[in-house]
């Protein structure tokens, strides 16, 4: 099975790319989805307070470890906008397929204005 690591700037389409490919039973790690899972129902997407983001980052670290292990038997998708060198090394050691998404800055800014608080 495959460990996919999806990288790129905000609004590049990382979550959309995963949503279009992941199947039920695949492991998906998405910081924004984790943040929404640990805050009150109805919190707008991408509009959660800093303490929720910090908590989501901690949960995400554990979820990434599980996704790496899970990728031996199931496809796993990790959205990691700009993984540091150490994280890239871990992903590479585990045979990750990196997918980098981007778009022209004008498109990214347009998407951000339309989709982000």
Biopython code that builds the backbone (N, CA, C, O; Angstrom):
import numpy as np
from Bio.PDB.StructureBuilder import StructureBuilder

atoms = [
    (1, "UNK", "N", (0.845, -1.175, 0.000)),
    (1, "UNK", "CA", (0.000, 0.000, 0.000)),
    (1, "UNK", "C", (0.894, 1.242, 0.000)),
    (1, "UNK", "O", (2.117, 1.125, 0.064)),
    (2, "UNK", "N", (0.301, 2.404, -0.070)),
    (2, "UNK", "CA", (1.092, 3.614, -0.291)),
    (2, "UNK", "C", (0.865, 4.651, 0.802)),
    (2, "UNK", "O", (-0.251, 4.851, 1.282)),
    (3, "UNK", "N", (1.963, 5.303, 1.177)),
    (3, "UNK", "CA", (1.912, 6.464, 2.057)),
    (3, "UNK", "C", (2.074, 7.689, 1.160)),
    (3, "UNK", "O", (3.137, 7.908, 0.579)),
    (4, "UNK", "N", (1.021, 8.475, 1.055)),
    (4, "UNK", "CA", (1.059, 9.701, 0.264)),
    (4, "UNK", "C", (1.273, 10.872, 1.209)),
    (4, "UNK", "O", (0.584, 10.990, 2.223)),
    (5, "UNK", "N", (2.226, 11.738, 0.881)),
    (5, "UNK", "CA", (2.446, 12.960, 1.638)),
    (5, "UNK", "C", (2.166, 14.113, 0.684)),
    (5, "UNK", "O", (2.877, 14.314, -0.300)),
    (6, "UNK", "N", (1.122, 14.860, 0.993)),
    (6, "UNK", "CA", (0.673, 15.927, 0.103)),
    (6, "UNK", "C", (1.172, 17.255, 0.668)),
    (6, "UNK", "O", (0.843, 17.621, 1.796)),
    (7, "UNK", "N", (1.966, 17.971, -0.123)),
    (7, "UNK", "CA", (2.575, 19.219, 0.315)),
    (7, "UNK", "C", (2.106, 20.362, -0.567)),
    (7, "UNK", "O", (1.538, 20.151, -1.639)),
    (8, "UNK", "N", (2.353, 21.573, -0.096)),
    (8, "UNK", "CA", (2.028, 22.752, -0.884)),
    (8, "UNK", "C", (1.481, 23.865, -0.019)),
    (8, "UNK", "O", (1.157, 23.650, 1.149)),
    (9, "UNK", "N", (1.376, 25.053, -0.586)),
    (9, "UNK", "CA", (0.917, 26.214, 0.173)),
    (9, "UNK", "C", (-0.580, 26.133, 0.495)),
    (9, "UNK", "O", (-1.306, 25.330, -0.092)),
    (10, "UNK", "N", (-1.030, 26.973, 1.430)),
    (10, "UNK", "CA", (-2.468, 27.037, 1.700)),
    (10, "UNK", "C", (-3.241, 27.322, 0.413)),
    (10, "UNK", "O", (-2.789, 28.078, -0.447)),
    (11, "UNK", "N", (-4.391, 26.713, 0.301)),
    (11, "UNK", "CA", (-5.310, 26.907, -0.832)),
    (11, "UNK", "C", (-4.811, 26.295, -2.132)),
    (11, "UNK", "O", (-5.302, 26.647, -3.204)),
    (12, "UNK", "N", (-3.843, 25.384, -2.058)),
    (12, "UNK", "CA", (-3.327, 24.738, -3.266)),
    (12, "UNK", "C", (-4.193, 23.564, -3.700)),
    (12, "UNK", "O", (-4.032, 23.053, -4.808)),
    (13, "UNK", "N", (-5.115, 23.128, -2.832)),
    (13, "UNK", "CA", (-5.987, 22.015, -3.192)),
    (13, "UNK", "C", (-5.589, 20.686, -2.566)),
    (13, "UNK", "O", (-5.985, 19.628, -3.055)),
    (14, "UNK", "N", (-4.813, 20.729, -1.492)),
    (14, "UNK", "CA", (-4.343, 19.491, -0.855)),
    (14, "UNK", "C", (-5.500, 18.651, -0.327)),
    (14, "UNK", "O", (-5.578, 17.456, -0.612)),
    (15, "UNK", "N", (-6.392, 19.262, 0.436)),
    (15, "UNK", "CA", (-7.545, 18.519, 0.985)),
    (15, "UNK", "C", (-8.442, 18.006, -0.133)),
    (15, "UNK", "O", (-8.957, 16.890, -0.053)),
    (16, "UNK", "N", (-8.629, 18.796, -1.155)),
    (16, "UNK", "CA", (-9.449, 18.372, -2.294)),
    (16, "UNK", "C", (-8.813, 17.185, -2.996)),
    (16, "UNK", "O", (-9.510, 16.238, -3.359)),
    (17, "UNK", "N", (-7.513, 17.220, -3.192)),
    (17, "UNK", "CA", (-6.800, 16.121, -3.841)),
    (17, "UNK", "C", (-7.015, 14.821, -3.071)),
    (17, "UNK", "O", (-7.300, 13.777, -3.656)),
    (18, "UNK", "N", (-6.872, 14.905, -1.743)),
    (18, "UNK", "CA", (-7.075, 13.712, -0.910)),
    (18, "UNK", "C", (-8.525, 13.260, -0.974)),
    (18, "UNK", "O", (-8.795, 12.071, -1.151)),
    (19, "UNK", "N", (-9.457, 14.187, -0.834)),
    (19, "UNK", "CA", (-10.887, 13.853, -0.850)),
    (19, "UNK", "C", (-11.273, 13.133, -2.145)),
    (19, "UNK", "O", (-12.136, 12.255, -2.131)),
    (20, "UNK", "N", (-10.647, 13.493, -3.246)),
    (20, "UNK", "CA", (-10.969, 12.878, -4.534)),
    (20, "UNK", "C", (-10.367, 11.490, -4.700)),
    (20, "UNK", "O", (-10.758, 10.751, -5.604)),
    (21, "UNK", "N", (-9.416, 11.125, -3.835)),
    (21, "UNK", "CA", (-8.709, 9.851, -4.011)),
    (21, "UNK", "C", (-8.875, 8.854, -2.871)),
    (21, "UNK", "O", (-8.940, 7.648, -3.111)),
    (22, "UNK", "N", (-8.942, 9.335, -1.648)),
    (22, "UNK", "CA", (-9.018, 8.429, -0.496)),
    (22, "UNK", "C", (-10.349, 7.678, -0.500)),
    (22, "UNK", "O", (-11.399, 8.222, -0.841)),
    (23, "UNK", "N", (-10.259, 6.412, -0.110)),
    (23, "UNK", "CA", (-11.444, 5.548, -0.052)),
    (23, "UNK", "C", (-11.761, 5.252, 1.404)),
    (23, "UNK", "O", (-10.893, 5.390, 2.266)),
    (24, "UNK", "N", (-12.989, 4.850, 1.690)),
    (24, "UNK", "CA", (-13.302, 4.436, 3.060)),
    (24, "UNK", "C", (-12.306, 3.360, 3.501)),
    (24, "UNK", "O", (-12.026, 2.415, 2.764)),
    (25, "UNK", "N", (-11.787, 3.520, 4.702)),
    (25, "UNK", "CA", (-10.788, 2.591, 5.221)),
    (25, "UNK", "C", (-9.364, 3.074, 5.052)),
    (25, "UNK", "O", (-8.455, 2.538, 5.686)),
    (26, "UNK", "N", (-9.142, 4.091, 4.198)),
    (26, "UNK", "CA", (-7.817, 4.689, 4.078)),
    (26, "UNK", "C", (-7.605, 5.613, 5.275)),
    (26, "UNK", "O", (-8.563, 6.141, 5.840)),
    (27, "UNK", "N", (-6.364, 5.797, 5.646)),
    (27, "UNK", "CA", (-6.011, 6.662, 6.764)),
    (27, "UNK", "C", (-5.731, 8.048, 6.220)),
    (27, "UNK", "O", (-4.923, 8.194, 5.303)),
    (28, "UNK", "N", (-6.383, 9.077, 6.766)),
    (28, "UNK", "CA", (-6.207, 10.456, 6.298)),
    (28, "UNK", "C", (-5.855, 11.342, 7.492)),
    (28, "UNK", "O", (-6.571, 11.369, 8.493)),
    (29, "UNK", "N", (-4.745, 12.065, 7.371)),
    (29, "UNK", "CA", (-4.336, 13.001, 8.413)),
    (29, "UNK", "C", (-4.382, 14.409, 7.823)),
    (29, "UNK", "O", (-3.625, 14.746, 6.912)),
    (30, "UNK", "N", (-5.276, 15.210, 8.357)),
    (30, "UNK", "CA", (-5.495, 16.575, 7.884)),
    (30, "UNK", "C", (-5.655, 17.453, 9.119)),
    (30, "UNK", "O", (-6.631, 17.313, 9.856)),
    (31, "UNK", "N", (-4.710, 18.353, 9.351)),
    (31, "UNK", "CA", (-4.717, 19.187, 10.551)),
    (31, "UNK", "C", (-6.035, 19.933, 10.724)),
    (31, "UNK", "O", (-6.548, 20.025, 11.840)),
    (32, "UNK", "N", (-6.583, 20.462, 9.652)),
    (32, "UNK", "CA", (-7.824, 21.227, 9.763)),
    (32, "UNK", "C", (-8.992, 20.348, 10.205)),
    (32, "UNK", "O", (-9.822, 20.780, 11.005)),
    (33, "UNK", "N", (-9.062, 19.141, 9.702)),
    (33, "UNK", "CA", (-10.124, 18.218, 10.128)),
    (33, "UNK", "C", (-9.944, 17.813, 11.577)),
    (33, "UNK", "O", (-10.920, 17.671, 12.313)),
    (34, "UNK", "N", (-8.681, 17.625, 11.996)),
    (34, "UNK", "CA", (-8.418, 17.288, 13.398)),
    (34, "UNK", "C", (-8.856, 18.441, 14.293)),
    (34, "UNK", "O", (-9.509, 18.221, 15.313)),
    (35, "UNK", "N", (-8.501, 19.672, 13.916)),
    (35, "UNK", "CA", (-8.890, 20.839, 14.717)),
    (35, "UNK", "C", (-10.406, 20.917, 14.862)),
    (35, "UNK", "O", (-10.910, 21.190, 15.951)),
    (36, "UNK", "N", (-11.127, 20.683, 13.787)),
    (36, "UNK", "CA", (-12.591, 20.729, 13.872)),
    (36, "UNK", "C", (-13.135, 19.607, 14.743)),
    (36, "UNK", "O", (-14.178, 19.762, 15.378)),
    (37, "UNK", "N", (-12.433, 18.480, 14.778)),
    (37, "UNK", "CA", (-12.890, 17.349, 15.585)),
    (37, "UNK", "C", (-12.724, 17.597, 17.085)),
    (37, "UNK", "O", (-13.417, 16.980, 17.894)),
    (38, "UNK", "N", (-11.803, 18.503, 17.463)),
    (38, "UNK", "CA", (-11.558, 18.704, 18.885)),
    (38, "UNK", "C", (-12.114, 20.032, 19.407)),
    (38, "UNK", "O", (-11.775, 20.460, 20.511)),
    (39, "UNK", "N", (-12.951, 20.667, 18.625)),
    (39, "UNK", "CA", (-13.590, 21.897, 19.096)),
    (39, "UNK", "C", (-15.106, 21.756, 18.949)),
    (39, "UNK", "O", (-15.597, 20.738, 18.462)),
    (40, "UNK", "N", (-15.823, 22.763, 19.363)),
    (40, "UNK", "CA", (-17.286, 22.707, 19.370)),
    (40, "UNK", "C", (-17.855, 22.548, 17.960)),
    (40, "UNK", "O", (-17.342, 23.106, 16.989)),
    (41, "UNK", "N", (-18.917, 21.779, 17.887)),
    (41, "UNK", "CA", (-19.657, 21.611, 16.639)),
    (41, "UNK", "C", (-20.057, 22.992, 16.120)),
    (41, "UNK", "O", (-20.471, 23.856, 16.893)),
    (42, "UNK", "N", (-19.933, 23.190, 14.834)),
    (42, "UNK", "CA", (-20.325, 24.454, 14.231)),
    (42, "UNK", "C", (-19.201, 25.469, 14.104)),
    (42, "UNK", "O", (-19.406, 26.552, 13.556)),
    (43, "UNK", "N", (-18.006, 25.130, 14.608)),
    (43, "UNK", "CA", (-16.869, 26.029, 14.435)),
    (43, "UNK", "C", (-16.549, 26.099, 12.950)),
    (43, "UNK", "O", (-16.380, 25.064, 12.306)),
    (44, "UNK", "N", (-16.464, 27.293, 12.404)),
    (44, "UNK", "CA", (-16.173, 27.411, 10.966)),
    (44, "UNK", "C", (-14.816, 26.811, 10.597)),
    (44, "UNK", "O", (-13.858, 26.890, 11.365)),
    (45, "UNK", "N", (-14.754, 26.218, 9.423)),
    (45, "UNK", "CA", (-13.527, 25.642, 8.888)),
    (45, "UNK", "C", (-12.449, 26.715, 8.828)),
    (45, "UNK", "O", (-12.708, 27.825, 8.364)),
    (46, "UNK", "N", (-11.257, 26.401, 9.287)),
    (46, "UNK", "CA", (-10.109, 27.311, 9.287)),
    (46, "UNK", "C", (-10.292, 28.506, 10.214)),
    (46, "UNK", "O", (-9.531, 29.469, 10.115)),
    (47, "UNK", "N", (-11.271, 28.478, 11.109)),
    (47, "UNK", "CA", (-11.514, 29.632, 11.980)),
    (47, "UNK", "C", (-11.598, 29.190, 13.436)),
    (47, "UNK", "O", (-12.568, 29.488, 14.134)),
    (48, "UNK", "N", (-10.571, 28.478, 13.882)),
    (48, "UNK", "CA", (-10.551, 28.017, 15.259)),
    (48, "UNK", "C", (-9.440, 28.754, 16.003)),
    (48, "UNK", "O", (-8.471, 29.204, 15.391)),
    (49, "UNK", "N", (-9.583, 28.876, 17.323)),
    (49, "UNK", "CA", (-8.590, 29.637, 18.088)),
    (49, "UNK", "C", (-7.239, 28.933, 18.170)),
    (49, "UNK", "O", (-7.124, 27.739, 17.891)),
    (50, "UNK", "N", (-6.230, 29.690, 18.555)),
    (50, "UNK", "CA", (-4.854, 29.199, 18.592)),
    (50, "UNK", "C", (-4.690, 27.999, 19.517)),
    (50, "UNK", "O", (-3.931, 27.083, 19.200)),
    (51, "UNK", "N", (-5.385, 27.983, 20.656)),
    (51, "UNK", "CA", (-5.212, 26.843, 21.566)),
    (51, "UNK", "C", (-5.769, 25.553, 20.952)),
    (51, "UNK", "O", (-5.279, 24.466, 21.256)),
    (52, "UNK", "N", (-6.778, 25.662, 20.100)),
    (52, "UNK", "CA", (-7.301, 24.486, 19.390)),
    (52, "UNK", "C", (-6.274, 24.034, 18.361)),
    (52, "UNK", "O", (-6.025, 22.837, 18.215)),
    (53, "UNK", "N", (-5.682, 24.977, 17.652)),
    (53, "UNK", "CA", (-4.638, 24.622, 16.674)),
    (53, "UNK", "C", (-3.472, 23.908, 17.357)),
    (53, "UNK", "O", (-2.977, 22.903, 16.847)),
    (54, "UNK", "N", (-3.036, 24.419, 18.501)),
    (54, "UNK", "CA", (-1.923, 23.792, 19.221)),
    (54, "UNK", "C", (-2.281, 22.359, 19.621)),
    (54, "UNK", "O", (-1.467, 21.445, 19.483)),
    (55, "UNK", "N", (-3.498, 22.174, 20.114)),
    (55, "UNK", "CA", (-3.937, 20.822, 20.463)),
    (55, "UNK", "C", (-4.000, 19.921, 19.247)),
    (55, "UNK", "O", (-3.621, 18.752, 19.317)),
    (56, "UNK", "N", (-4.472, 20.453, 18.139)),
    (56, "UNK", "CA", (-4.562, 19.671, 16.904)),
    (56, "UNK", "C", (-3.177, 19.265, 16.407)),
    (56, "UNK", "O", (-3.008, 18.167, 15.876)),
    (57, "UNK", "N", (-2.193, 20.135, 16.575)),
    (57, "UNK", "CA", (-0.829, 19.809, 16.163)),
    (57, "UNK", "C", (-0.306, 18.615, 16.972)),
    (57, "UNK", "O", (0.349, 17.730, 16.420)),
    (58, "UNK", "N", (-0.593, 18.591, 18.265)),
    (58, "UNK", "CA", (-0.165, 17.469, 19.102)),
    (58, "UNK", "C", (-0.850, 16.165, 18.676)),
    (58, "UNK", "O", (-0.203, 15.124, 18.570)),
    (59, "UNK", "N", (-2.148, 16.231, 18.438)),
    (59, "UNK", "CA", (-2.891, 15.049, 17.989)),
    (59, "UNK", "C", (-2.371, 14.590, 16.635)),
    (59, "UNK", "O", (-2.230, 13.392, 16.388)),
    (60, "UNK", "N", (-2.087, 15.548, 15.762)),
    (60, "UNK", "CA", (-1.601, 15.241, 14.415)),
    (60, "UNK", "C", (-0.299, 14.442, 14.447)),
    (60, "UNK", "O", (-0.117, 13.528, 13.644)),
    (61, "UNK", "N", (0.599, 14.776, 15.360)),
    (61, "UNK", "CA", (1.869, 14.048, 15.451)),
    (61, "UNK", "C", (1.627, 12.558, 15.675)),
    (61, "UNK", "O", (2.265, 11.713, 15.047)),
    (62, "UNK", "N", (0.712, 12.250, 16.564)),
    (62, "UNK", "CA", (0.392, 10.845, 16.825)),
    (62, "UNK", "C", (-0.307, 10.222, 15.614)),
    (62, "UNK", "O", (-0.035, 9.078, 15.250)),
    (63, "UNK", "N", (-1.195, 10.977, 15.004)),
    (63, "UNK", "CA", (-1.915, 10.461, 13.840)),
    (63, "UNK", "C", (-0.966, 10.164, 12.683)),
    (63, "UNK", "O", (-1.162, 9.189, 11.958)),
    (64, "UNK", "N", (0.055, 10.992, 12.505)),
    (64, "UNK", "CA", (1.038, 10.753, 11.444)),
    (64, "UNK", "C", (1.774, 9.445, 11.712)),
    (64, "UNK", "O", (1.993, 8.658, 10.791)),
    (65, "UNK", "N", (2.155, 9.208, 12.963)),
    (65, "UNK", "CA", (2.839, 7.953, 13.307)),
    (65, "UNK", "C", (1.963, 6.752, 12.981)),
    (65, "UNK", "O", (2.450, 5.748, 12.462)),
    (66, "UNK", "N", (0.684, 6.851, 13.282)),
    (66, "UNK", "CA", (-0.242, 5.753, 12.972)),
    (66, "UNK", "C", (-0.414, 5.610, 11.462)),
    (66, "UNK", "O", (-0.483, 4.491, 10.954)),
    (67, "UNK", "N", (-0.482, 6.717, 10.747)),
    (67, "UNK", "CA", (-0.632, 6.664, 9.291)),
    (67, "UNK", "C", (0.564, 5.978, 8.643)),
    (67, "UNK", "O", (0.405, 5.199, 7.704)),
    (68, "UNK", "N", (1.757, 6.268, 9.146)),
    (68, "UNK", "CA", (2.962, 5.641, 8.603)),
    (68, "UNK", "C", (2.890, 4.132, 8.803)),
    (68, "UNK", "O", (3.150, 3.366, 7.875)),
    (69, "UNK", "N", (2.536, 3.704, 10.017)),
    (69, "UNK", "CA", (2.407, 2.262, 10.278)),
    (69, "UNK", "C", (1.274, 1.649, 9.456)),
    (69, "UNK", "O", (1.413, 0.553, 8.914)),
    (70, "UNK", "N", (0.172, 2.353, 9.369)),
    (70, "UNK", "CA", (-0.998, 1.865, 8.644)),
    (70, "UNK", "C", (-0.719, 1.692, 7.155)),
    (70, "UNK", "O", (-1.333, 0.853, 6.495)),
    (71, "UNK", "N", (0.216, 2.495, 6.625)),
    (71, "UNK", "CA", (0.484, 2.461, 5.180)),
    (71, "UNK", "C", (1.083, 1.135, 4.732)),
    (71, "UNK", "O", (1.165, 0.875, 3.532)),
    (72, "UNK", "N", (1.497, 0.304, 5.660)),
    (72, "UNK", "CA", (2.011, -1.018, 5.296)),
    (72, "UNK", "C", (0.887, -1.934, 4.819)),
    (72, "UNK", "O", (1.122, -2.878, 4.064)),
    (73, "UNK", "N", (-0.341, -1.646, 5.270)),
    (73, "UNK", "CA", (-1.475, -2.503, 4.904)),
    (73, "UNK", "C", (-2.591, -1.750, 4.183)),
    (73, "UNK", "O", (-3.441, -2.361, 3.536)),
    (74, "UNK", "N", (-2.587, -0.421, 4.298)),
    (74, "UNK", "CA", (-3.657, 0.399, 3.716)),
    (74, "UNK", "C", (-3.058, 1.685, 3.163)),
    (74, "UNK", "O", (-2.014, 2.137, 3.633)),
    (75, "UNK", "N", (-3.699, 2.265, 2.191)),
    (75, "UNK", "CA", (-3.249, 3.569, 1.717)),
    (75, "UNK", "C", (-3.430, 4.589, 2.841)),
    (75, "UNK", "O", (-4.435, 4.579, 3.552)),
    (76, "UNK", "N", (-2.439, 5.468, 2.986)),
    (76, "UNK", "CA", (-2.491, 6.531, 3.984)),
    (76, "UNK", "C", (-2.144, 7.843, 3.312)),
    (76, "UNK", "O", (-1.265, 7.906, 2.452)),
    (77, "UNK", "N", (-2.840, 8.881, 3.713)),
    (77, "UNK", "CA", (-2.652, 10.216, 3.156)),
    (77, "UNK", "C", (-2.326, 11.168, 4.302)),
    (77, "UNK", "O", (-3.082, 11.263, 5.269)),
    (78, "UNK", "N", (-1.207, 11.868, 4.194)),
    (78, "UNK", "CA", (-0.821, 12.850, 5.198)),
    (78, "UNK", "C", (-0.688, 14.192, 4.507)),
    (78, "UNK", "O", (0.157, 14.367, 3.629)),
    (79, "UNK", "N", (-1.520, 15.132, 4.902)),
    (79, "UNK", "CA", (-1.394, 16.497, 4.383)),
    (79, "UNK", "C", (-0.400, 17.212, 5.291)),
    (79, "UNK", "O", (-0.645, 17.380, 6.486)),
    (80, "UNK", "N", (0.709, 17.625, 4.719)),
    (80, "UNK", "CA", (1.775, 18.281, 5.479)),
    (80, "UNK", "C", (2.336, 19.385, 4.592)),
    (80, "UNK", "O", (3.236, 19.151, 3.785)),
    (81, "UNK", "N", (1.800, 20.578, 4.747)),
    (81, "UNK", "CA", (2.106, 21.693, 3.843)),
    (81, "UNK", "C", (3.585, 21.845, 3.531)),
    (81, "UNK", "O", (3.979, 21.892, 2.366)),
    (82, "UNK", "N", (4.398, 21.920, 4.569)),
    (82, "UNK", "CA", (5.837, 22.132, 4.370)),
    (82, "UNK", "C", (6.593, 21.321, 5.426)),
    (82, "UNK", "O", (7.050, 21.872, 6.428)),
    (83, "UNK", "N", (6.722, 20.018, 5.197)),
    (83, "UNK", "CA", (7.380, 19.194, 6.218)),
    (83, "UNK", "C", (8.849, 19.566, 6.392)),
    (83, "UNK", "O", (9.569, 19.748, 5.410)),
    (84, "UNK", "N", (9.288, 19.679, 7.639)),
    (84, "UNK", "CA", (10.710, 19.956, 7.867)),
    (84, "UNK", "C", (11.558, 18.754, 7.447)),
    (84, "UNK", "O", (11.042, 17.670, 7.175)),
    (85, "UNK", "N", (12.852, 18.975, 7.404)),
    (85, "UNK", "CA", (13.796, 17.963, 6.932)),
    (85, "UNK", "C", (13.644, 16.637, 7.685)),
    (85, "UNK", "O", (13.665, 15.572, 7.068)),
    (86, "UNK", "N", (13.491, 16.691, 9.002)),
    (86, "UNK", "CA", (13.370, 15.460, 9.803)),
    (86, "UNK", "C", (12.108, 14.684, 9.423)),
    (86, "UNK", "O", (12.144, 13.458, 9.310)),
    (87, "UNK", "N", (11.000, 15.389, 9.226)),
    (87, "UNK", "CA", (9.748, 14.719, 8.844)),
    (87, "UNK", "C", (9.883, 14.118, 7.448)),
    (87, "UNK", "O", (9.434, 12.996, 7.212)),
    (88, "UNK", "N", (10.491, 14.848, 6.528)),
    (88, "UNK", "CA", (10.710, 14.313, 5.176)),
    (88, "UNK", "C", (11.536, 13.033, 5.234)),
    (88, "UNK", "O", (11.266, 12.082, 4.500)),
    (89, "UNK", "N", (12.537, 13.009, 6.100)),
    (89, "UNK", "CA", (13.383, 11.815, 6.225)),
    (89, "UNK", "C", (12.560, 10.625, 6.717)),
    (89, "UNK", "O", (12.719, 9.510, 6.219)),
    (90, "UNK", "N", (11.694, 10.857, 7.682)),
    (90, "UNK", "CA", (10.828, 9.774, 8.184)),
    (90, "UNK", "C", (9.919, 9.281, 7.065)),
    (90, "UNK", "O", (9.778, 8.076, 6.854)),
    (91, "UNK", "N", (9.310, 10.209, 6.358)),
    (91, "UNK", "CA", (8.426, 9.822, 5.258)),
    (91, "UNK", "C", (9.195, 9.020, 4.204)),
    (91, "UNK", "O", (8.721, 7.983, 3.740)),
    (92, "UNK", "N", (10.377, 9.502, 3.833)),
    (92, "UNK", "CA", (11.176, 8.814, 2.815)),
    (92, "UNK", "C", (11.581, 7.416, 3.263)),
    (92, "UNK", "O", (11.515, 6.467, 2.482)),
    (93, "UNK", "N", (12.006, 7.288, 4.537)),
    (93, "UNK", "CA", (12.379, 5.964, 5.062)),
    (93, "UNK", "C", (11.221, 4.978, 4.977)),
    (93, "UNK", "O", (11.429, 3.767, 4.903)),
    (94, "UNK", "N", (10.010, 5.504, 4.987)),
    (94, "UNK", "CA", (8.828, 4.652, 4.942)),
    (94, "UNK", "C", (8.218, 4.586, 3.545)),
    (94, "UNK", "O", (7.056, 4.214, 3.383)),
    (95, "UNK", "N", (9.006, 4.948, 2.548)),
    (95, "UNK", "CA", (8.598, 4.777, 1.159)),
    (95, "UNK", "C", (7.510, 5.708, 0.669)),
    (95, "UNK", "O", (6.755, 5.352, -0.236)),
    (96, "UNK", "N", (7.414, 6.890, 1.247)),
    (96, "UNK", "CA", (6.343, 7.818, 0.870)),
    (96, "UNK", "C", (6.414, 8.246, -0.588)),
    (96, "UNK", "O", (7.489, 8.367, -1.176)),
    (97, "UNK", "N", (5.258, 8.466, -1.137)),
    (97, "UNK", "CA", (5.100, 9.111, -2.428)),
    (97, "UNK", "C", (4.713, 10.559, -2.134)),
    (97, "UNK", "O", (3.660, 10.817, -1.551)),
    (98, "UNK", "N", (5.565, 11.500, -2.537)),
    (98, "UNK", "CA", (5.292, 12.910, -2.287)),
    (98, "UNK", "C", (4.503, 13.495, -3.457)),
    (98, "UNK", "O", (4.819, 13.259, -4.623)),
    (99, "UNK", "N", (3.479, 14.256, -3.116)),
    (99, "UNK", "CA", (2.665, 14.945, -4.114)),
    (99, "UNK", "C", (2.686, 16.422, -3.738)),
    (99, "UNK", "O", (2.137, 16.813, -2.708)),
    (100, "UNK", "N", (3.318, 17.237, -4.569)),
    (100, "UNK", "CA", (3.364, 18.675, -4.288)),
    (100, "UNK", "C", (2.353, 19.382, -5.176)),
    (100, "UNK", "O", (2.366, 19.246, -6.400)),
    (101, "UNK", "N", (1.482, 20.137, -4.532)),
    (101, "UNK", "CA", (0.467, 20.887, -5.260)),
    (101, "UNK", "C", (0.726, 22.375, -5.102)),
    (101, "UNK", "O", (1.190, 22.824, -4.054)),
    (102, "UNK", "N", (0.428, 23.126, -6.132)),
    (102, "UNK", "CA", (0.554, 24.567, -6.066)),
    (102, "UNK", "C", (-0.326, 25.188, -7.139)),
    (102, "UNK", "O", (-0.987, 24.487, -7.906)),
    (103, "UNK", "N", (-0.322, 26.472, -7.178)),
    (103, "UNK", "CA", (-1.057, 27.243, -8.178)),
    (103, "UNK", "C", (-0.409, 28.623, -8.202)),
    (103, "UNK", "O", (0.315, 28.982, -7.274)),
    (104, "UNK", "N", (-0.659, 29.386, -9.238)),
    (104, "UNK", "CA", (-0.112, 30.746, -9.256)),
    (104, "UNK", "C", (-0.596, 31.535, -8.031)),
    (104, "UNK", "O", (-1.701, 31.312, -7.538)),
    (105, "UNK", "N", (0.231, 32.443, -7.555)),
    (105, "UNK", "CA", (-0.094, 33.222, -6.366)),
    (105, "UNK", "C", (-1.447, 33.915, -6.484)),
    (105, "UNK", "O", (-2.191, 33.990, -5.506)),
    (106, "UNK", "N", (-1.771, 34.417, -7.661)),
    (106, "UNK", "CA", (-3.066, 35.103, -7.823)),
    (106, "UNK", "C", (-4.221, 34.132, -7.566)),
    (106, "UNK", "O", (-5.229, 34.515, -6.972)),
    (107, "UNK", "N", (-4.082, 32.894, -8.004)),
    (107, "UNK", "CA", (-5.125, 31.886, -7.787)),
    (107, "UNK", "C", (-5.205, 31.529, -6.303)),
    (107, "UNK", "O", (-6.299, 31.430, -5.747)),
    (108, "UNK", "N", (-4.058, 31.338, -5.665)),
    (108, "UNK", "CA", (-4.042, 31.024, -4.237)),
    (108, "UNK", "C", (-4.715, 32.130, -3.428)),
    (108, "UNK", "O", (-5.508, 31.855, -2.527)),
    (109, "UNK", "N", (-4.396, 33.375, -3.752)),
    (109, "UNK", "CA", (-4.986, 34.511, -3.023)),
    (109, "UNK", "C", (-6.483, 34.608, -3.275)),
    (109, "UNK", "O", (-7.246, 34.921, -2.361)),
    (110, "UNK", "N", (-6.901, 34.348, -4.475)),
    (110, "UNK", "CA", (-8.326, 34.359, -4.815)),
    (110, "UNK", "C", (-9.071, 33.297, -4.020)),
    (110, "UNK", "O", (-10.141, 33.558, -3.470)),
    (111, "UNK", "N", (-8.497, 32.090, -3.963)),
    (111, "UNK", "CA", (-9.113, 30.996, -3.193)),
    (111, "UNK", "C", (-9.163, 31.355, -1.714)),
    (111, "UNK", "O", (-10.160, 31.098, -1.040)),
    (112, "UNK", "N", (-8.085, 31.950, -1.211)),
    (112, "UNK", "CA", (-8.038, 32.310, 0.214)),
    (112, "UNK", "C", (-9.134, 33.328, 0.545)),
    (112, "UNK", "O", (-9.812, 33.200, 1.565)),
    (113, "UNK", "N", (-9.304, 34.320, -0.298)),
    (113, "UNK", "CA", (-10.349, 35.321, -0.061)),
    (113, "UNK", "C", (-11.739, 34.690, -0.091)),
    (113, "UNK", "O", (-12.621, 35.089, 0.670)),
    (114, "UNK", "N", (-11.933, 33.722, -0.957)),
    (114, "UNK", "CA", (-13.246, 33.100, -1.094)),
    (114, "UNK", "C", (-13.534, 32.050, -0.034)),
    (114, "UNK", "O", (-14.691, 31.853, 0.340)),
    (115, "UNK", "N", (-12.488, 31.363, 0.463)),
    (115, "UNK", "CA", (-12.707, 30.178, 1.308)),
    (115, "UNK", "C", (-12.247, 30.323, 2.745)),
    (115, "UNK", "O", (-12.622, 29.501, 3.581)),
    (116, "UNK", "N", (-11.463, 31.318, 3.066)),
    (116, "UNK", "CA", (-10.868, 31.410, 4.400)),
    (116, "UNK", "C", (-11.394, 32.631, 5.140)),
    (116, "UNK", "O", (-11.740, 33.643, 4.531)),
    (117, "UNK", "N", (-11.448, 32.517, 6.473)),
    (117, "UNK", "CA", (-11.932, 33.670, 7.255)),
    (117, "UNK", "C", (-10.932, 34.826, 7.247)),
    (117, "UNK", "O", (-11.186, 35.866, 7.855)),
]
sb = StructureBuilder()
sb.init_structure("model")
sb.init_model(0)
sb.init_chain("A")
sb.init_seg("    ")
for serial, (resi, resn, name, xyz) in enumerate(atoms, 1):
    if name == "N":
        sb.init_residue(resn, " ", resi, " ")
    sb.init_atom(name, np.array(xyz, "f"), 0.0, 1.0, " ", f" {name:<3s}", serial, name[0])
structure = sb.get_structure()
